[in-house]
Each structure stands twice: as structure tokens, then as C-alpha cells.
Amino acid sequence: LLAPDWSKTGLYENDWAELLLAAMLWQCDAETAKQLGAQLQLSAAMTENVLTLQAGARQHSITPQTAPAGVHILHAATVS
């Protein structure tokens, strides 16, 4: 869900997990999210993907040209 082009819109289990974690940890700062990721034994890559999704979704203006699909999904779930 972090692919820059929208040609890859297939969703896999890890994509859903990252989206869910990004929404659940929406109020957490990056350090807290990393600590929780370590406690949950998440890979560093998954934790970074969660933080990347959050950072993208927190931007004020996102477009299909500037943000991947996962950012739009998270933005719709948390900001709208």
C-alpha cells in the first residue's frame, strides 16, 4: 500500500495489519509506536511502514499523484 503508483492495489494480510496498526496508534508519537512495535514483536520494516502511513495521512493535501493508496485509506479512516 506504499507503492508510489496505483498499479499495485492488491491488499495482503500484512497490508491490512499495517493499516489497522496505523489507525490504532494514530494518537501515539513515533517513539511510543516503536516501543509498542517492539513489545508486539513486529519487524522494524512493519513498524516503519506504520509510521510512514501515518506521516502521509497527516499531510493536509494528498492526491492520487502524490500519495499511495494506503495513505488515502488511513486518511479517510482517521481524519475525515
Buried (B, 14 or more C-beta within 10 A) or exposed (E): BBEEEEEEEEEEEEBEBBBEBBBEBBEBEBEEBBEBBEEEEBEEEBBBBBBBBBEBBBEEEBEEEEBBBBBBBBBEBBEE
